[in-house]
């Protein structure tokens, strides 16, 4: 049973009314709340304030049911991957003919041509760098956005803005907003999973729930320092028997709900109750999902899990498909922290692309073959792009928040299209610009959510992922 998506968040406590007074006036209201939690989905009310991962009806018919975010931590260079700039090669080592941005992370020099060859691919004829021979075979399934831009040139702030919509304050991550708004398709799994996330540049704030109830935060599977083959959801294979654990949990539940009846609404306590229950249910399903021994050798080879360079990210991509099949709402994979080539650009980007190119191709191909790509939105990108001018010994590029390329696939986006443009050198987005807020608004729209209506009341005001910004880019939607 799915409940109607709430358009507004939890109400603030009425001024001058204590929780105990509110409990008295509400009579059996909170008892009903507790009963709804105990009775399960059928008793859940759309008016309930209790945090829950119950699946909820979107604002309007969704084109996508879930998102897989392929995060390239460090900032891939758009002009060395998917934004071909022949003029840059012609003017190599000349001064840039316009003003550089005032805020950069270091001294930069003259224009630097790409060390990589570009070639047209597919019926669309899009130019793709030689760095991505596998992905280039799928250009007719991709929607390239060449005009994405953010507001900050520093990794930490840029990551926060990309993930949460704010580069200044601690805000809920996009995955948390989706879990809050839509719940989970599978009550035995979290709504939001992040595989091998970075612990730097904002760390847990990039997948945290901030002021949303904690049950909506991302569940990390390993971290960037963990090889994906060793990355597991923690604490789901304890030595305690399931029966004994259920008895312990029931006792704890009674204690917590007694406390809840005494003090009134307490989102932290309610989130803790839900988290304990979810952790218990996880034990029945997560181990089998994380065990890839039932995959065929052909599948393992396709993802590159049988060889060195592609093995780590290939396993992440395969896990993403498995979690997507089981109904996880938002799945993030992180290739961390490797794309920050201030120097040694050619070797660095070559190595990075080698590690992810085949696994990304395999994920998209596998999803398409299984019929999952139609309602799974795959999103690729980093926190910013790179400058077309050189850094170091003319072998690196600086951070560039003014232009980067991302691509989308599946989930209701147009295929075989390129949206937006940068200037002739790829420094600034100049046509059909897409800010992170616009991107977030569009992704939510594809998931059936009006970004202006998905709000949460906290500290006396309504918050949303896009704050007071963001426009849906309808030209990206099929």
Secondary structure, 3 states (H helix, E strand, C coil): CCEECCCCCCCCCCCCCCHHHHHHHHCCHHHHHHHHHHHCHHHCCCCCCCCCCCCEECCCCCCCCEEEEEEECCCCCHHHCCCCCHHHHHCCCCCCCCCCCCCCCCCCCCECCCCCCEEEECCCCEEEEHHHCCHHHHHHHEEEEEEEECCCCCHHHHHHHHHHCCCCCCCCCHHHHHHHHHCCCCCCCCCEEEECCCCCCCHHHHCCCCCCCHHHCCEEECCCCCCHHHCCCCCCCCCCCHHHHHHHHHHHHHHHHHHHHHHCCCHHHHHHHHHHHHHHHHHHHHHHHHCHHHCCHHHHHHCCCCCHHHHHHHHHHHHHHHHHHCCCCEEEEEECCCCCCCCCHHHHHHHHHHHHHHHHHHHHHHHHHCCCHHHEEEEEECCCEECCECECCCCECCEECCCEEEEEECCCECCCEEECEECCCCCCEEECCEEHHHHHHHHHHHCCCCCCCCCEEECCEEECCCCCCCCCCHHHEC
